[in-house]
């Protein structure tokens, strides 16, 4: 490795990218001694002394961080913060220990409530310009969980649960912040599930329960006239061991008849959006069902560009009644992909008909363990 190559590697925020995923304290110290010669101001060649000094300081911090993580047993986990962050509110104190993936508008951290040890996820907007989005998410989720119309529903478990909220003051900047109850660490977004484990599509016997949970997550919101407006692979989290699921990221949600403010920044997700969102027209509960149907086809391994299921969607050798069930599911999805006026918009009816189609294929509901293939 040259000095220039080392400087490029030091741009990564993770010591694992420099010392390797299988490092030990001994190997880190040995590798550090070798790399130090490349950027130490007394031994570096062909680089500016100031650049060398900065790189050497950073290399030393990486070594210290790597050894610290090795001693703590967290080496290899790139989400671990170099130093935990303490955050205090009127309600509680929180210790943030991990940086999670970000949304388009916010940074997410995992940690615990300091007094009780309750696991939490803290979500804070990246820019104060987006405070209105997080404020909207907070108000909508609170309404769904406290409204008398939804207090008897058992599907609220498929929605994020807020335990605290506050304004984070950073100099002259004020940022909306929400503290959520954390979900089990095994959680995977549908995007991760397909990319890492089922690139050719999730088998229907497993996709069935995931989709049922997604439909359940829409029951309460739709009852109150809310539209999520961003049902894409990265916004639904599933839990293989419990067959549960949570629809996250409600910052773009609106009331029916309003317009969704923005689309996901990831361009590959644009095909999931119906015309009323992309053209800034009023949305309805059918908007969510359109996106849910697209998501089902995508997770099946089909094409969302032409809304086709995969070639091997209905296996050979099945009974006529099973084949009818597969065709009924296709018909349900296509009914959701019609124009805004004619498409399906009742999540309750959709759920009932979907369950009936599954019964035609598999018989009475049965637990099927989801064993994730090895990567």
TASULTA-V523467 format. One record per residue. N is the residue number from 0. RES is the residue in three letters. PSI is psi in degrees with one decimal (* if undefined). OMEGA is omega as a letter, one per 30 degrees, with the letter a starting at -180 (NA if undefined). D_CENTER is the distance of its C-alpha to the mean C-alpha in whole Angstrom. Layout:
N_RES_PSI_OMEGA_D_CENTER + N_RES_PSI_OMEGA_D_CENTER
//
This chain:
0_UNK_139.2_l_36 + 1_UNK_168.7_l_38 + 2_UNK_-42.5_a_38 + 3_UNK_-39.9_l_36 + 4_UNK_-37.7_l_33 + 5_UNK_-41.5_l_33 + 6_UNK_-37.7_l_32 + 7_UNK_-43.0_l_29 + 8_UNK_-31.9_a_28 + 9_UNK_-5.8_l_28 + 10_UNK_-19.2_l_25 + 11_UNK_142.1_l_23 + 12_UNK_0.9_a_21 + 13_UNK_124.6_l_21 + 14_UNK_-24.3_l_25 + 15_UNK_-31.7_a_23 + 16_UNK_-15.2_a_24 + 17_UNK_-43.2_a_27 + 18_UNK_-3.8_l_29 + 19_UNK_153.2_a_27 + 20_UNK_-23.3_a_24 + 21_UNK_26.1_a_27 + 22_UNK_156.2_l_29 + 23_UNK_169.1_l_32 + 24_UNK_-38.9_a_33 + 25_UNK_-44.8_a_37 + 26_UNK_-34.2_l_35 + 27_UNK_-46.1_l_33 + 28_UNK_-40.5_l_36 + 29_UNK_-45.6_a_38 + 30_UNK_-37.2_l_36 + 31_UNK_-43.2_l_36 + 32_UNK_-38.3_l_40 + 33_UNK_-46.3_a_39 + 34_UNK_-32.0_a_37 + 35_UNK_-34.0_a_39 + 36_UNK_-24.6_a_42 + 37_UNK_-25.7_a_40 + 38_UNK_-0.6_l_39 + 39_UNK_133.3_a_41 + 40_UNK_-26.6_a_44 + 41_UNK_-19.5_a_47 + 42_UNK_-12.4_a_46 + 43_UNK_145.4_l_43 + 44_UNK_145.3_l_45 + 45_UNK_20.7_l_44 + 46_UNK_152.7_a_42 + 47_UNK_141.7_a_42 + 48_UNK_-37.5_l_43 + 49_UNK_-42.0_l_41 + 50_UNK_-42.4_l_38 + 51_UNK_-44.4_a_39 + 52_UNK_-42.1_l_39 + 53_UNK_-41.7_a_36 + 54_UNK_-39.0_a_34 + 55_UNK_-41.8_l_36 + 56_UNK_-42.0_a_35 + 57_UNK_-41.0_l_31 + 58_UNK_-41.3_l_32 + 59_UNK_-40.8_l_34 + 60_UNK_-37.4_l_31 + 61_UNK_-41.8_l_29 + 62_UNK_-45.7_a_31 + 63_UNK_-40.2_l_31 + 64_UNK_-41.7_l_28 + 65_UNK_-46.6_a_27 + 66_UNK_-38.1_l_30 + 67_UNK_-42.7_l_29 + 68_UNK_-36.8_l_26 + 69_UNK_-42.6_l_28 + 70_UNK_-32.0_a_30 + 71_UNK_-9.1_a_27 + 72_UNK_19.2_a_25 + 73_UNK_3.8_a_22 + 74_UNK_136.0_a_23 + 75_UNK_-20.2_l_21 + 76_UNK_103.2_a_18 + 77_UNK_-4.1_l_17 + 78_UNK_-12.4_a_14 + 79_UNK_130.3_l_18 + 80_UNK_144.5_l_19 + 81_UNK_-38.3_l_23 + 82_UNK_132.9_l_24 + 83_UNK_151.2_a_23 + 84_UNK_128.9_l_22 + 85_UNK_130.5_l_24 + 86_UNK_127.6_a_23 + 87_UNK_139.9_l_26 + 88_UNK_178.2_l_26 + 89_UNK_-24.5_a_29 + 90_UNK_-36.7_a_27 + 91_UNK_173.1_l_26 + 92_UNK_139.0_a_25 + 93_UNK_139.4_l_22 + 94_UNK_112.4_a_22 + 95_UNK_127.0_a_19 + 96_UNK_-18.9_a_18 + 97_UNK_143.4_l_15 + 98_UNK_119.8_a_13 + 99_UNK_175.8_l_10 + 100_UNK_149.5_a_8 + 101_UNK_156.8_l_9 + 102_UNK_-177.5_l_8 + 103_UNK_-30.6_a_11 + 104_UNK_-13.4_a_13 + 105_UNK_158.2_l_12 + 106_UNK_142.2_a_12 + 107_UNK_139.3_l_10 + 108_UNK_145.9_l_13 + 109_UNK_142.3_l_13 + 110_UNK_-153.5_a_17 + 111_UNK_155.9_l_20 + 112_UNK_122.1_a_22 + 113_UNK_-37.7_a_25 + 114_UNK_-42.1_a_28 + 115_UNK_-19.1_a_26 + 116_UNK_7.7_a_23 + 117_UNK_126.7_l_21 + 118_UNK_136.0_a_17 + 119_UNK_161.7_l_15 + 120_UNK_125.4_l_12 + 121_UNK_130.9_a_14 + 122_UNK_120.0_a_13 + 123_UNK_136.3_a_15 + 124_UNK_144.6_l_16 + 125_UNK_-40.7_a_17 + 126_UNK_137.1_l_20 + 127_UNK_-20.4_l_22 + 128_UNK_-20.0_a_22 + 129_UNK_14.6_l_19 + 130_UNK_-36.4_a_20 + 131_UNK_-30.8_a_21 + 132_UNK_-45.3_a_17 + 133_UNK_-34.5_l_16 + 134_UNK_-41.6_l_19 + 135_UNK_-43.6_l_19 + 136_UNK_-45.2_a_16 + 137_UNK_-46.5_a_18 + 138_UNK_-39.4_a_21 + 139_UNK_-47.2_a_19 + 140_UNK_-35.9_l_17 + 141_UNK_-43.0_a_20 + 142_UNK_-43.5_a_23 + 143_UNK_-38.9_a_21 + 144_UNK_-19.6_a_21 + 145_UNK_-9.2_a_25 + 146_UNK_138.1_a_26 + 147_UNK_-26.4_a_29 + 148_UNK_-21.0_a_28 + 149_UNK_0.8_a_25 + 150_UNK_-14.2_l_26 + 151_UNK_1.4_a_27 + 152_UNK_139.5_l_24 + 153_UNK_7.1_a_23 + 154_UNK_0.8_l_19 + 155_UNK_-17.4_l_18 + 156_UNK_-15.7_a_17 + 157_UNK_14.6_l_14 + 158_UNK_152.3_l_13 + 159_UNK_146.9_l_12 + 160_UNK_120.3_a_15 + 161_UNK_131.7_l_17 + 162_UNK_-14.6_a_19 + 163_UNK_161.2_l_20 + 164_UNK_152.0_a_20 + 165_UNK_174.3_l_22 + 166_UNK_119.3_l_23 + 167_UNK_120.6_a_23 + 168_UNK_119.6_a_26 + 169_UNK_90.9_a_26 + 170_UNK_-121.5_l_30 + 171_UNK_10.8_l_30 + 172_UNK_136.8_l_27 + 173_UNK_123.3_a_25 + 174_UNK_128.8_l_21 + 175_UNK_136.8_a_20 + 176_UNK_136.2_l_18 + 177_UNK_138.1_l_16 + 178_UNK_119.1_a_16 + 179_UNK_152.1_l_14 + 180_UNK_130.4_a_15 + 181_UNK_155.1_l_13 + 182_UNK_164.9_a_12 + 183_UNK_144.3_a_13 + 184_UNK_-19.8_a_12 + 185_UNK_-6.3_a_12 + 186_UNK_137.1_l_9 + 187_UNK_135.5_l_7 + 188_UNK_157.9_l_5 + 189_UNK_-29.5_l_8 + 190_UNK_-45.5_l_8 + 191_UNK_-41.0_a_8 + 192_UNK_-45.4_a_11 + 193_UNK_-44.4_a_13 + 194_UNK_-43.4_a_13 + 195_UNK_-26.2_a_14 + 196_UNK_-34.6_a_16 + 197_UNK_64.0_a_17 + 198_UNK_-25.0_l_17 + 199_UNK_1.3_l_20 + 200_UNK_146.2_l_18 + 201_UNK_129.3_l_18 + 202_UNK_143.3_a_21 + 203_UNK_-35.7_a_22 + 204_UNK_-22.8_l_23 + 205_UNK_-40.1_l_19 + 206_UNK_-27.7_a_17 + 207_UNK_-50.7_a_20 + 208_UNK_-32.4_l_18 + 209_UNK_-43.5_a_15 + 210_UNK_-35.5_l_16 + 211_UNK_-40.3_l_18 + 212_UNK_-38.7_l_15 + 213_UNK_-45.6_l_14 + 214_UNK_-38.7_l_17 + 215_UNK_-36.1_a_18 + 216_UNK_-19.1_a_15 + 217_UNK_-11.0_a_17 + 218_UNK_-56.4_a_20 + 219_UNK_-51.0_l_21 + 220_UNK_-45.6_a_19 + 221_UNK_-34.2_l_21 + 222_UNK_-32.6_a_24 + 223_UNK_3.2_l_24 + 224_UNK_21.9_l_24 + 225_UNK_144.0_l_20 + 226_UNK_125.4_a_18 + 227_UNK_-48.0_l_15 + 228_UNK_6.5_l_15 + 229_UNK_51.3_a_12 + 230_UNK_89.6_a_11 + 231_UNK_165.9_a_9 + 232_UNK_-30.8_a_8 + 233_UNK_-5.1_a_4 + 234_UNK_6.4_l_5 + 235_UNK_124.2_a_6 + 236_UNK_130.4_l_6 + 237_UNK_156.4_a_10 + 238_UNK_102.1_a_12 + 239_UNK_-40.2_a_15 + 240_UNK_-29.3_a_18 + 241_UNK_-8.0_a_18 + 242_UNK_36.3_l_17 + 243_UNK_175.3_l_15 + 244_UNK_150.6_a_11 + 245_UNK_131.7_l_10 + 246_UNK_114.9_a_9 + 247_UNK_178.8_l_7 + 248_UNK_75.8_a_8 + 249_UNK_17.8_a_12 + 250_UNK_-21.6_a_13 + 251_UNK_3.0_a_15 + 252_UNK_147.8_a_16 + 253_UNK_173.0_l_20 + 254_UNK_153.0_l_23 + 255_UNK_141.5_a_24 + 256_UNK_-12.7_l_27 + 257_UNK_179.0_l_25 + 258_UNK_141.0_l_23 + 259_UNK_134.2_a_20 + 260_UNK_-30.1_a_20 + 261_UNK_165.5_l_17 + 262_UNK_161.2_l_15 + 263_UNK_141.1_a_12 + 264_UNK_-28.5_a_14 + 265_UNK_111.7_a_13 + 266_UNK_-29.0_a_16 + 267_UNK_-15.4_a_15 + 268_UNK_-2.9_a_13 + 269_UNK_-30.4_a_17 + 270_UNK_-10.6_l_18 + 271_UNK_-15.9_a_16 + 272_UNK_136.8_l_18 + 273_UNK_168.5_a_21 + 274_UNK_-32.2_a_24 + 275_UNK_-25.5_l_24 + 276_UNK_-46.6_a_21 + 277_UNK_-23.9_a_22 + 278_UNK_10.9_l_26 + 279_UNK_45.2_l_25 + 280_UNK_165.3_a_26 + 281_UNK_143.1_a_26 + 282_UNK_166.7_l_23 + 283_UNK_178.1_l_24 + 284_UNK_-26.6_l_22 + 285_UNK_-22.7_l_23 + 286_UNK_-45.1_l_20 + 287_UNK_-39.2_a_17 + 288_UNK_-33.1_l_19 + 289_UNK_-50.0_a_20 + 290_UNK_-35.4_l_16 + 291_UNK_-40.3_l_16 + 292_UNK_-41.8_l_19 + 293_UNK_-43.6_a_17 + 294_UNK_-39.6_l_14 + 295_UNK_-45.7_l_17 + 296_UNK_-43.2_l_19 + 297_UNK_-46.9_a_16 + 298_UNK_-22.6_l_15 + 299_UNK_-15.5_a_19 + 300_UNK_10.2_l_20 + 301_UNK_-172.8_a_21 + 302_UNK_120.7_l_22 + 303_UNK_-6.0_l_20 + 304_UNK_-36.2_l_23 + 305_UNK_6.5_l_25 + 306_UNK_42.8_l_24 + 307_UNK_141.0_l_25 + 308_UNK_162.0_a_24 + 309_UNK_157.8_a_25 + 310_UNK_-36.9_a_29 + 311_UNK_32.2_a_29 + 312_UNK_-51.4_l_27 + 313_UNK_112.5_a_30 + 314_UNK_154.5_l_31 + 315_UNK_152.0_l_35 + 316_UNK_8.2_l_37 + 317_UNK_162.7_a_36 + 318_UNK_161.5_l_38 + 319_UNK_-37.0_l_38 + 320_UNK_-38.6_l_37 + 321_UNK_-42.7_l_33 + 322_UNK_-37.9_l_34 + 323_UNK_-38.1_l_34 + 324_UNK_-43.7_l_31 + 325_UNK_-42.6_a_29 + 326_UNK_-34.4_l_31 + 327_UNK_-37.9_l_30 + 328_UNK_-43.6_l_26 + 329_UNK_-43.4_a_27 + 330_UNK_-38.0_l_29 + 331_UNK_-44.1_a_26 + 332_UNK_-41.9_a_23 + 333_UNK_-33.1_l_26 + 334_UNK_-25.1_l_27 + 335_UNK_-14.9_a_24 + 336_UNK_11.7_l_24 + 337_UNK_-177.1_l_28 + 338_UNK_164.7_a_28 + 339_UNK_-33.7_a_27 + 340_UNK_-36.5_a_31 + 341_UNK_-11.0_a_31 + 342_UNK_162.9_l_27 + 343_UNK_142.1_a_26 + 344_UNK_7.4_a_25 + 345_UNK_106.6_a_26 + 346_UNK_-30.0_l_23 + 347_UNK_-47.7_l_25 + 348_UNK_-41.5_a_27 + 349_UNK_-44.9_a_25 + 350_UNK_-44.5_a_24 + 351_UNK_-46.3_a_27 + 352_UNK_-34.5_l_28 + 353_UNK_-42.8_l_25 + 354_UNK_-37.8_l_26 + 355_UNK_-39.9_l_30 + 356_UNK_-40.0_l_29 + 357_UNK_-36.8_l_27 + 358_UNK_-36.3_l_30 + 359_UNK_-33.6_a_32 + 360_UNK_-47.3_a_30 + 361_UNK_-7.4_a_30 + 362_UNK_-161.4_a_32 + 363_UNK_151.3_l_31 + 364_UNK_138.9_a_28 + 365_UNK_138.9_l_27 + 366_UNK_129.4_l_25 + 367_UNK_115.2_a_24 + 368_UNK_133.5_l_22 + 369_UNK_105.0_l_19 + 370_UNK_113.4_a_20 + 371_UNK_130.7_l_18 + 372_UNK_153.8_l_20 + 373_UNK_140.5_l_21 + 374_UNK_*_NA_19
//
